[in-house]
Amino acid sequence: MTIKTSLLSSAALGVICALSMVGAADAAAKHKAAAGEPSLAEQVKQLQATVESLEQTVQAQAAAQQQSQAATAAQLQDAQSRADAATAAAKSAQAKLDMQIQQIPGSVQTAVAALPKSAPTTIDKMKYKGITITPGGYLEAAGIYRSKNIESDMASSYAKIPFENAPLSKTQEFRESERQSRLTLLAAGDVTPTMHAVMYGEFDFLGAAQTANSNESNSFTPRTRVLYGTVDWDDLGLHFLAGDNWSLATLNSKGITPRNEVPPPAIDAQYVPGFAWARQPQIRITKDFADKQGWLAVSLENPQTNFTGTAGNQLPAGVSVLDLVGGNGTINPAPVGSAAFSGFNTVNTTSLNKLPDLIGKVAFEPDIGGARPLHVELFGIYRQFYNQITVTAANTLGLAPGVSERTETGGGWGGSVTATVVPKILDLQASFLTGKGIGRYGSSQLSDATLNFDGSVAPIHETMFLVGGTWHTTPKLDVYLFGGQERENSQISSVGTTNYGYGNLANTVFTSAGCTTVGGACSATVRSVAQITGGIWDKAFTGSYGQIRLGLQYSHTWLDAFSGGGYTPKTSADMIFTSFRYYPF
């Protein structure tokens, strides 16, 4: 029941009651009229007025209630609409989220499939106290065949290939070796955001102490290939290196930076004749310019001299020297006091040195079309040779007797270039070095110096060069071809008709029969070593386990001696190398 109905019912009931009381009230009214009170009719009119007032109030209240109910209904409808919209949006978002979740496995599989096959799926670096440590290296099982026996392991002694008159020239050589297997460790840390410190070491097993042999246990000592530290200042463009590393004379592929050297990719650990290199203790400072397009470096490197001579070049009586290291022959009489002591094996000899080898290099790596396909280097070497000469009163040359130290300078200059002819397809390189007393920087290890008749040092002039390239036939297969030569001039000093130094000192007349018959008279002295070599490297298997590479190399090496009587003694050898390498890191 509504408020309006309730009010009307109450008013009607009041009217009925009032009328039923009219009769009784009439008498009372007359009595009240006599007393001055309102009549009954007037009271009815008043009640009707009251009812009408109540009806108006009820109608006003009903109208207000209807407006309130309409407003409430509109608010409810608006709230319901917004709730419905929110529910629809939530359902749409949930549907999108469900779809994205369903697509995640497929997206992950697609991303994994897009990774390079060689990409590691495990951690390949370690962190320790702010230092990043990266292990490296490989295990190698190699095979070696030589058509002439030079009694060498993985590093061929090119200058010692026997001439045809030597018995070993008729014997062949086969070996298997794991000694070129290598372990490396790189530790790097940031001193500041622009200052970086690095330690790097490479170790293999090609060292051979005097007690090492192949008789039973095949026990060979580990060898330090390189072991050095560097500090780099990015904001200054300065780079400092100290320790045992590739010589600054070695060709780089990127600026003048360590671990970017470019030796020929040969299996033979002695690389290729004509390649200029060394690995030795040094202190080096490098500066880069013009966004690393230009480089300048200077190094002080450990000196050593390979002296040499030939049979019959004895020093005159009464003249002796200290201290020599034998090369392709011997100096007679034997040097005095040549044995090494603390830290060296006493049966080995070392040269006298008082200054380091000084090497300077400039490199250019111009930006060409946003790339740097060309790398050019020029370098120079300054060397000093030092010995002690003892002359007795009984010498046959009339020299003043006494003991004196003599110094002679030597060195040379060279250059090299690498070029990416076709990116990721063809890389070429070439290098040369010429000068006096530079033999130890060549792969053939020809001699640095000999002696004049008075015992003074006589540096030998030599020129070496190397050219070659690598063809990346597929991402997995590389084919390479290199050729090089090292050639020395004779270095002779004479007293009367007697010659001293290096070359065909006795003016020996060589004959074909004497130089090609075992035991024949052919005292030949090496003048030049040349080689052509080629091979392949196959990245047979690559994955999260590392990489397995297979290598095959063939080389043909020629040796020419100093001529005599119009005949030049020659010899040559063929060599084949195989390699199985596993790179776990």
C-alpha positions as CSV (number, residue, x, y, z in Angstrom):
1,M,0.0,0.0,0.0
2,T,1.3,3.5,-1.0
3,I,1.5,6.5,1.3
4,K,-1.2,8.2,-0.9
5,T,-3.8,5.4,-0.4
6,S,-3.1,5.3,3.3
7,L,-3.7,9.0,3.8
8,L,-7.0,9.0,1.7
9,S,-8.4,6.1,3.7
10,S,-7.7,7.8,6.9
11,A,-9.4,11.0,5.7
12,A,-12.5,9.2,4.5
13,L,-12.8,7.3,7.8
14,G,-12.7,10.6,9.6
15,V,-15.5,12.1,7.5
16,I,-17.8,9.1,8.1
17,C,-17.2,9.3,11.8
18,A,-17.9,12.9,11.7
19,L,-21.2,12.5,9.9
20,S,-22.4,9.7,12.2
21,M,-21.9,12.0,15.0
22,V,-23.9,14.9,13.4
23,G,-27.2,13.9,15.0
24,A,-25.7,13.7,18.5
25,A,-23.6,16.6,17.9
26,D,-26.5,18.7,16.6
27,A,-28.0,19.0,20.1
28,A,-24.7,19.6,21.5
29,A,-24.2,22.2,18.7
30,K,-27.3,24.1,19.6
31,H,-26.2,24.0,23.1
32,K,-22.7,25.2,22.1
33,A,-24.2,27.8,19.8
34,A,-26.0,29.1,22.6
35,A,-22.7,29.2,24.4
36,G,-20.9,30.9,21.3
37,E,-19.1,27.8,19.8
38,P,-18.8,27.0,15.9
39,S,-21.6,25.1,14.3
40,L,-21.4,21.6,13.0
41,A,-21.5,22.7,9.3
42,E,-18.6,24.9,9.9
43,Q,-16.7,22.1,11.5
44,V,-17.5,19.9,8.4
45,K,-16.1,22.6,6.1
46,Q,-13.0,22.7,8.1
47,L,-12.6,19.0,7.9
48,Q,-13.1,19.0,4.1
49,A,-10.5,21.7,3.9
50,T,-8.2,19.6,5.9
51,V,-8.8,16.6,3.6
52,E,-8.1,18.6,0.5
53,S,-4.8,19.9,2.1
54,L,-3.9,16.4,3.0
55,E,-4.6,15.2,-0.6
56,Q,-2.4,18.0,-2.0
57,T,0.4,17.0,0.4
58,V,0.0,13.3,-0.5
59,Q,0.2,14.2,-4.3
60,A,3.3,16.4,-3.7
61,Q,5.0,13.6,-1.8
62,A,4.0,11.1,-4.4
63,A,5.5,13.3,-7.2
64,A,8.7,13.7,-5.2
65,Q,8.9,10.0,-4.6
66,Q,8.5,9.3,-8.4
67,Q,11.3,11.7,-9.3
68,S,13.5,10.1,-6.7
69,Q,12.7,6.6,-8.0
70,A,13.4,7.8,-11.6
71,A,16.8,9.3,-10.6
72,T,17.7,6.1,-8.7
73,A,16.7,4.0,-11.6
74,A,18.9,6.1,-14.0
75,Q,21.8,5.8,-11.6
76,L,21.4,2.1,-11.4
77,Q,21.1,1.8,-15.2
78,D,24.3,3.9,-15.6
79,A,26.2,1.8,-13.0
80,Q,25.0,-1.4,-14.7
81,S,26.2,-0.1,-18.1
82,R,29.6,0.7,-16.7
83,A,29.8,-2.6,-15.0
84,D,28.9,-4.4,-18.2
85,A,31.6,-2.4,-20.1
86,A,34.2,-3.2,-17.5
87,T,33.3,-6.9,-17.7
88,A,33.6,-6.9,-21.5
89,A,37.0,-5.2,-21.3
90,A,38.3,-7.6,-18.7
91,K,37.1,-10.6,-20.9
92,S,38.8,-9.1,-23.9
93,A,42.1,-8.5,-22.0
94,Q,42.0,-12.0,-20.6
95,A,41.5,-13.4,-24.1
96,K,44.5,-11.5,-25.4
97,L,46.6,-12.6,-22.5
98,D,45.6,-16.2,-23.0
99,M,46.6,-15.9,-26.7
100,Q,50.0,-14.5,-25.8
101,I,50.7,-17.2,-23.3
102,Q,49.8,-19.8,-25.9
103,Q,52.2,-18.2,-28.4
104,I,55.2,-18.1,-25.9
105,P,56.5,-21.6,-26.6
106,G,56.4,-21.1,-30.3
107,S,58.2,-17.7,-30.0
108,V,60.9,-19.3,-27.9
109,Q,61.5,-22.1,-30.3
110,T,61.6,-19.6,-33.2
111,A,64.2,-17.5,-31.4
112,V,66.3,-20.5,-30.5
113,A,66.2,-21.8,-34.1
114,A,67.4,-18.3,-35.3
115,L,70.6,-18.5,-33.1
116,P,73.9,-19.3,-34.9
117,K,74.7,-23.0,-34.7
118,S,78.0,-22.1,-32.9
119,A,76.2,-20.0,-30.2
120,P,76.9,-21.5,-26.8
121,T,74.0,-22.4,-24.7
122,T,76.0,-22.5,-21.5
123,I,78.1,-20.0,-19.6
124,D,81.4,-19.5,-21.4
125,K,82.9,-17.0,-19.0
126,M,83.4,-16.9,-15.2
127,K,83.2,-14.0,-12.8
128,Y,85.5,-13.7,-9.8
129,K,85.8,-10.6,-7.6
130,G,85.0,-8.3,-10.5
131,I,87.2,-10.1,-12.9
132,T,85.9,-11.9,-16.0
133,I,87.8,-15.2,-16.7
134,T,87.7,-16.8,-20.1
135,P,89.3,-20.2,-20.6
136,G,90.4,-21.4,-24.1
137,G,92.6,-23.7,-26.1
138,Y,92.4,-27.0,-27.9
139,L,93.5,-30.6,-27.9
140,E,95.4,-31.6,-31.0
141,A,96.3,-35.1,-32.3
142,A,98.7,-34.5,-35.2
143,G,100.5,-36.6,-37.8
144,I,103.7,-35.7,-39.5
145,Y,105.4,-37.1,-42.6
146,R,108.6,-35.8,-44.2
147,S,110.3,-37.1,-47.2
148,K,113.7,-36.4,-45.6
149,N,114.5,-36.8,-42.0
150,I,115.2,-33.6,-40.1
151,E,114.5,-35.0,-36.6
152,S,111.9,-32.4,-35.8
153,D,108.6,-32.5,-34.0
154,M,105.7,-30.1,-34.9
155,A,108.1,-27.3,-35.7
156,S,110.2,-28.0,-38.8
157,S,113.9,-27.0,-38.9
158,Y,113.7,-25.7,-42.5
159,A,117.4,-24.7,-42.8
160,K,118.5,-28.2,-41.7
161,I,116.9,-30.2,-44.4
162,P,119.9,-32.4,-45.4
163,F,121.7,-32.1,-48.8
164,E,121.8,-35.2,-51.0
165,N,125.2,-36.2,-49.8
166,A,124.0,-36.6,-46.2
167,P,122.8,-40.1,-45.1
168,L,119.6,-38.6,-43.5
169,S,118.6,-37.3,-47.0
170,K,117.8,-40.9,-47.9
171,T,115.6,-41.6,-44.9
172,Q,112.0,-40.6,-44.3
173,E,110.3,-39.4,-41.1
174,F,107.0,-40.1,-39.5
175,R,105.7,-38.9,-36.2
176,E,102.5,-38.5,-34.2
177,S,102.3,-35.7,-31.7
178,E,99.9,-34.1,-29.2
179,R,102.5,-31.5,-28.1
180,Q,100.9,-28.6,-29.9
181,S,97.8,-28.9,-27.8
182,R,97.2,-25.6,-26.1
183,L,95.6,-24.1,-23.0
184,T,94.8,-20.4,-22.7
185,L,93.4,-18.1,-20.0
186,L,92.2,-14.6,-20.2
187,A,91.4,-12.5,-17.1
188,A,90.0,-9.0,-17.6
189,G,88.8,-6.3,-15.2
190,D,87.8,-2.7,-15.3
191,V,89.8,-0.4,-13.0
192,T,87.5,2.5,-14.1
193,P,84.9,2.8,-16.8
194,T,87.8,3.9,-19.2
195,M,90.7,2.0,-17.8
196,H,91.0,-1.8,-18.3
197,A,93.5,-4.4,-17.1
198,V,94.0,-7.8,-18.8
199,M,96.2,-10.8,-18.1
200,Y,96.6,-13.5,-20.9
201,G,98.5,-16.7,-21.2
202,E,99.0,-19.5,-23.7
203,F,100.7,-22.7,-22.9
204,D,101.6,-25.8,-25.0
205,F,104.0,-28.8,-24.7
206,L,106.6,-28.1,-27.4
207,G,109.3,-27.3,-24.9
208,A,112.1,-29.9,-24.5
209,A,114.4,-29.8,-21.6
210,Q,117.7,-31.6,-21.8
211,T,116.2,-34.5,-19.9
212,A,113.1,-34.8,-22.1
213,N,113.1,-37.5,-24.7
214,S,110.8,-39.8,-26.7
215,N,112.3,-43.1,-25.4
216,E,109.6,-44.3,-23.1
217,S,107.5,-41.8,-21.1
218,N,107.5,-39.1,-23.8
219,S,107.8,-36.5,-21.0
220,F,108.1,-33.0,-22.4
221,T,107.8,-29.9,-20.3
222,P,105.0,-27.4,-20.8
223,R,106.0,-24.3,-22.7
224,T,105.0,-20.7,-22.3
225,R,103.9,-19.4,-25.7
226,V,102.8,-16.0,-24.4
227,L,102.2,-14.6,-20.9
228,Y,101.6,-10.9,-20.5
229,G,99.5,-8.2,-18.9
230,T,98.0,-5.1,-20.5
231,V,96.5,-1.8,-19.3
232,D,94.3,0.2,-21.7
233,W,93.1,3.8,-21.3
234,D,90.2,4.4,-23.7
235,D,90.0,8.2,-23.1
236,L,93.7,8.6,-23.9
237,G,94.0,6.0,-26.6
238,L,97.0,4.5,-24.8
239,H,97.9,0.8,-24.4
240,F,100.6,-0.7,-22.3
241,L,101.9,-4.3,-22.5
242,A,104.5,-6.1,-20.4
243,G,105.5,-9.8,-20.5
244,D,106.1,-12.5,-23.1
245,N,104.2,-11.8,-26.3
246,W,104.5,-11.9,-30.1
247,S,107.1,-9.4,-31.3
248,L,106.0,-6.1,-32.5
249,A,107.5,-7.2,-35.9
250,T,104.7,-9.7,-36.3
251,L,101.8,-8.8,-38.6
252,N,98.6,-7.7,-36.9
253,S,95.1,-7.8,-38.4
254,K,93.5,-5.0,-36.2
255,G,95.5,-2.0,-35.1
256,I,98.5,-2.8,-33.0
257,T,96.7,-4.9,-30.4
258,P,97.6,-8.2,-28.8
259,R,95.7,-11.4,-29.7
260,N,95.2,-10.0,-33.3
261,E,98.4,-11.4,-34.8
262,V,98.2,-13.0,-38.2
263,P,100.4,-16.0,-38.6
264,P,99.8,-18.3,-41.6
265,P,97.1,-20.9,-40.8
266,A,99.6,-23.8,-41.2
267,I,99.6,-26.8,-38.9
268,D,103.5,-26.7,-38.9
269,A,104.4,-24.9,-35.7
270,Q,107.2,-23.1,-37.5
271,Y,104.7,-21.6,-39.9
272,V,106.1,-20.7,-43.3
273,P,109.6,-19.5,-44.4
274,G,109.5,-15.7,-45.0
275,F,107.1,-15.0,-42.1
276,A,108.7,-12.5,-39.7
277,W,107.9,-13.1,-36.1
278,A,109.2,-13.9,-32.6
279,R,107.6,-14.5,-29.2
280,Q,109.7,-13.0,-26.4
281,P,109.6,-10.8,-23.3
282,Q,109.0,-7.2,-24.0
283,I,107.7,-3.8,-22.8
284,R,105.4,-2.0,-25.3
285,I,103.6,1.2,-25.4
286,T,101.0,2.0,-28.1
287,K,98.9,5.1,-29.1
288,D,95.9,5.1,-31.4
289,F,94.7,8.1,-33.4
290,A,91.8,9.2,-35.5
291,D,89.2,6.8,-34.2
292,K,91.7,4.0,-34.3
293,Q,92.5,4.5,-37.9
294,G,96.1,5.2,-37.1
295,W,98.5,3.5,-34.6
296,L,102.0,4.0,-33.3
297,A,103.9,1.6,-31.1
298,V,107.4,1.2,-29.6
299,S,108.7,-2.0,-27.8
300,L,111.9,-3.0,-26.0
301,E,112.3,-6.7,-26.6
302,N,114.6,-9.5,-25.3
303,P,117.8,-9.7,-27.4
304,Q,119.6,-12.9,-28.6
305,T,122.0,-13.5,-31.4
306,N,122.4,-16.5,-33.6
307,F,126.1,-16.6,-34.6
308,T,127.2,-18.9,-37.4
309,G,130.2,-20.0,-39.5
310,T,131.3,-22.9,-41.7
311,A,133.9,-25.5,-41.4
312,G,137.3,-24.1,-42.4
313,N,136.7,-20.6,-41.2
314,Q,138.7,-20.9,-38.0
315,L,139.8,-17.7,-36.4
316,P,143.4,-17.0,-36.7
317,A,145.7,-18.4,-34.1
318,G,145.8,-16.3,-31.0
319,V,142.2,-14.9,-31.4
320,S,139.2,-16.2,-29.4
321,V,135.8,-14.8,-28.6
322,L,133.2,-14.8,-25.8
323,D,130.3,-15.5,-26.3
324,L,128.6,-17.3,-29.3
325,V,125.4,-19.2,-30.0
326,G,125.7,-21.8,-32.8
327,G,123.5,-21.5,-35.8
328,N,124.1,-23.3,-39.1
329,G,127.7,-24.3,-38.2
330,T,130.5,-23.8,-35.7
331,I,133.1,-21.2,-35.0
332,N,136.6,-22.5,-34.2
333,P,138.2,-22.4,-31.9
334,A,135.3,-23.0,-29.6
335,P,134.0,-19.9,-27.7
336,V,135.2,-19.5,-24.1
337,G,132.9,-19.5,-21.1
338,S,129.7,-20.0,-23.2
339,A,127.9,-22.2,-20.6
340,A,124.8,-20.7,-19.0
341,F,124.1,-20.9,-15.3
342,S,121.2,-19.9,-13.0
343,G,117.8,-20.4,-14.6
344,F,119.2,-22.0,-17.7
345,N,120.4,-25.4,-18.6
346,T,124.2,-25.5,-18.4
347,V,124.6,-27.3,-21.8
348,N,122.9,-24.4,-23.6
349,T,124.7,-21.2,-24.6
350,T,123.4,-17.7,-24.6
351,S,124.8,-14.6,-26.4
352,L,126.2,-11.6,-24.6
353,N,123.6,-8.7,-24.7
354,K,123.7,-5.3,-23.2
355,L,120.7,-3.6,-24.9
356,P,117.2,-4.8,-25.8
357,D,116.1,-5.0,-29.4
358,L,114.2,-1.8,-30.2
359,I,111.2,-2.0,-32.6
360,G,108.9,0.7,-33.7
361,K,105.8,0.3,-35.9
362,V,103.1,2.5,-37.5
363,A,99.8,1.0,-38.7
364,F,97.1,2.4,-40.9
365,E,93.5,1.1,-41.0
366,P,91.5,3.6,-43.0
367,D,87.7,3.7,-42.9
368,I,86.5,2.9,-46.5
369,G,82.7,3.1,-47.0
370,G,82.0,2.3,-43.3
371,A,84.3,-0.7,-43.3
372,R,88.0,-1.2,-42.7
373,P,89.1,-3.9,-45.2
374,L,92.7,-2.7,-45.5
375,H,95.5,-2.9,-42.8
376,V,99.0,-1.6,-43.6
377,E,102.1,-1.6,-41.4
378,L,105.6,-0.2,-41.5
379,F,108.2,-1.1,-38.9
380,G,111.9,-0.8,-38.1
381,I,114.3,-2.9,-35.9
382,Y,117.4,-1.6,-34.2
383,R,119.8,-4.3,-32.8
384,Q,123.2,-4.3,-31.2
385,F,125.7,-7.2,-31.2
386,Y,128.2,-7.5,-28.5
387,N,131.1,-9.8,-27.7
388,Q,134.5,-10.0,-26.0
389,I,137.7,-10.6,-28.0
390,T,140.9,-12.0,-26.5
391,V,144.1,-11.6,-28.5
392,T,147.3,-13.3,-27.3
393,A,150.8,-12.0,-28.0
394,A,151.4,-15.0,-30.2
395,N,148.6,-14.1,-32.8
396,T,149.5,-14.5,-36.4
397,L,147.9,-11.3,-37.6
398,G,150.1,-8.8,-35.7
399,L,147.1,-7.6,-33.6
400,A,147.7,-5.9,-30.4
401,P,147.3,-8.4,-27.5
402,G,144.7,-7.8,-24.9
403,V,141.0,-8.3,-24.0
404,S,138.4,-5.9,-25.5
405,E,134.6,-5.7,-25.9
406,R,133.3,-4.9,-29.4
407,T,129.9,-3.7,-30.4
408,E,128.3,-3.7,-33.8
409,T,124.9,-2.4,-34.8
410,G,122.3,-4.0,-37.1
411,G,118.7,-4.0,-37.8
412,G,116.3,-3.6,-40.7
413,W,112.9,-2.4,-41.8
414,G,109.8,-4.0,-43.3
415,G,106.2,-3.7,-44.0
416,S,103.0,-5.8,-44.3
417,V,99.5,-5.6,-45.5
418,T,96.3,-7.5,-45.1
419,A,93.2,-7.0,-47.3
420,T,89.7,-8.3,-47.1
421,V,89.1,-8.6,-50.9
422,V,85.7,-10.2,-50.6
423,P,84.1,-10.0,-47.1
424,K,83.8,-13.4,-45.5
425,I,85.1,-15.0,-48.7
426,L,88.7,-14.0,-49.5
427,D,91.5,-12.6,-47.3
428,L,95.0,-11.8,-48.6
429,Q,98.2,-10.9,-46.8
430,A,101.8,-10.0,-47.7
431,S,104.9,-9.0,-45.7
432,F,108.6,-8.4,-46.0
433,L,111.7,-7.6,-43.9
434,T,115.2,-6.7,-45.0
435,G,118.3,-5.6,-43.1
436,K,121.5,-6.8,-41.4
437,G,121.4,-9.2,-38.4
438,I,117.7,-10.0,-38.6
439,G,117.8,-13.8,-39.2
440,R,116.3,-14.8,-35.9
441,Y,113.1,-13.0,-36.8
442,G,112.4,-15.4,-39.8
443,S,110.8,-18.8,-39.6
444,S,113.9,-20.4,-41.2
445,Q,116.1,-19.2,-38.3
446,L,119.0,-18.2,-40.6
447,S,121.9,-16.7,-38.8
448,D,122.1,-13.1,-37.5
449,A,125.9,-12.7,-37.6
450,T,129.3,-14.2,-38.1
451,L,132.8,-13.1,-37.2
452,N,135.4,-11.1,-39.0
453,F,139.0,-12.3,-39.0
454,D,139.8,-10.2,-35.9
455,G,136.9,-11.6,-33.9
456,S,134.6,-8.6,-34.3
457,V,130.9,-9.3,-35.0
458,A,129.8,-9.1,-38.7
459,P,126.0,-8.9,-39.1
460,I,124.7,-10.8,-42.2
461,H,122.4,-9.1,-44.7
462,E,119.1,-10.9,-45.3
463,T,115.8,-10.4,-47.0
464,M,112.6,-12.3,-46.3
465,F,109.0,-12.1,-47.7
466,L,105.7,-13.9,-47.5
467,V,102.5,-13.8,-49.6
468,G,99.4,-15.8,-49.3
469,G,95.7,-15.9,-48.8
470,T,92.7,-17.8,-47.3
471,W,89.6,-18.6,-49.3
472,H,86.5,-19.2,-47.1
473,T,84.8,-21.5,-49.5
474,T,81.9,-22.1,-47.1
475,P,81.2,-21.0,-43.5
476,K,82.8,-24.3,-42.5
477,L,85.7,-24.9,-44.9
478,D,88.8,-22.7,-45.4
479,V,91.4,-23.3,-48.1
480,Y,94.8,-21.5,-47.8
481,L,97.9,-21.1,-50.0
482,F,101.2,-19.4,-49.0
483,G,104.6,-18.9,-50.4
484,G,107.7,-17.3,-48.9
485,Q,111.5,-17.1,-49.0
486,E,114.4,-16.1,-46.8
487,R,117.8,-15.3,-48.4
488,E,121.1,-14.3,-47.0
489,N,124.2,-12.7,-48.6
490,S,127.7,-13.9,-47.9
491,Q,129.7,-12.1,-45.3
492,I,133.4,-12.6,-45.8
493,S,136.5,-10.9,-44.5
494,S,140.0,-11.9,-45.8
495,V,143.6,-11.9,-44.7
496,G,145.7,-12.6,-47.7
497,T,144.2,-15.7,-49.4
498,T,142.4,-16.8,-46.2
499,N,138.7,-16.0,-45.9
500,Y,136.7,-15.7,-42.7
501,G,133.0,-15.3,-42.1
502,Y,130.0,-16.8,-43.8
503,G,129.5,-18.2,-47.3
504,N,131.7,-20.4,-49.6
505,L,134.8,-19.3,-47.7
506,A,137.2,-21.8,-49.2
507,N,135.9,-21.0,-52.7
508,T,135.1,-24.7,-53.0
509,V,134.2,-26.0,-56.4
510,F,131.1,-28.1,-56.0
511,T,130.2,-30.9,-58.4
512,S,126.9,-32.7,-59.1
513,A,128.5,-36.1,-58.2
514,G,129.9,-34.9,-54.9
515,C,126.7,-33.2,-53.8
516,T,124.2,-35.9,-54.8
517,T,126.2,-39.0,-53.7
518,V,125.9,-40.1,-50.0
519,G,129.2,-39.4,-48.4
520,G,130.3,-37.2,-51.3
521,A,132.4,-34.0,-50.9
522,C,129.9,-31.2,-50.6
523,S,130.4,-28.8,-47.7
524,A,127.4,-26.7,-48.7
525,T,126.3,-23.8,-46.7
526,V,122.6,-22.7,-46.8
527,R,122.0,-19.4,-48.6
528,S,118.2,-19.4,-49.1
529,V,115.1,-21.3,-48.0
530,A,111.9,-21.1,-49.9
531,Q,108.5,-22.9,-49.5
532,I,105.1,-23.1,-51.0
533,T,102.4,-24.6,-48.8
534,G,98.7,-25.2,-48.9
535,G,96.0,-26.8,-46.9
536,I,92.5,-26.9,-45.6
537,W,90.7,-26.4,-42.3
538,D,87.3,-28.0,-41.9
539,K,85.0,-27.0,-39.0
540,A,83.5,-30.5,-39.0
541,F,81.3,-30.2,-35.9
542,T,80.1,-27.1,-34.0
543,G,77.7,-27.0,-31.1
544,S,77.2,-26.3,-27.4
545,Y,80.0,-28.8,-26.8
546,G,82.5,-26.7,-28.6
547,Q,84.0,-27.3,-32.0
548,I,85.9,-30.1,-33.8
549,R,88.3,-29.1,-36.6
550,L,90.1,-31.2,-39.1
551,G,93.2,-30.0,-40.9
552,L,95.5,-31.1,-43.8
553,Q,98.6,-29.4,-45.0
554,Y,101.2,-30.1,-47.7
555,S,104.4,-28.2,-48.2
556,H,107.4,-28.3,-50.5
557,T,110.6,-26.7,-49.3
558,W,113.7,-25.8,-51.3
559,L,117.2,-25.1,-50.0
560,D,119.9,-23.5,-52.1
561,A,123.5,-23.2,-51.0
562,F,126.2,-20.8,-51.9
563,S,127.6,-21.7,-55.3
564,G,131.1,-22.9,-56.1
565,G,132.6,-23.5,-59.5
566,G,129.4,-22.7,-61.3
567,Y,127.4,-25.4,-59.4
568,T,124.8,-24.6,-56.7
569,P,124.1,-27.4,-54.3
570,K,120.3,-27.8,-53.7
571,T,118.0,-30.0,-51.7
572,S,114.3,-30.1,-51.1
573,A,111.7,-31.9,-49.0
574,D,108.0,-32.7,-49.0
575,M,106.0,-32.6,-45.8
576,I,102.4,-33.6,-45.0
577,F,100.7,-32.7,-41.7
578,T,97.3,-33.8,-40.4
579,S,95.5,-32.4,-37.4
580,F,92.5,-33.3,-35.3
581,R,91.6,-30.4,-32.9
582,Y,88.9,-30.2,-30.3
583,Y,88.1,-26.7,-29.0
584,P,85.9,-27.3,-25.9
585,F,85.7,-23.6,-25.0
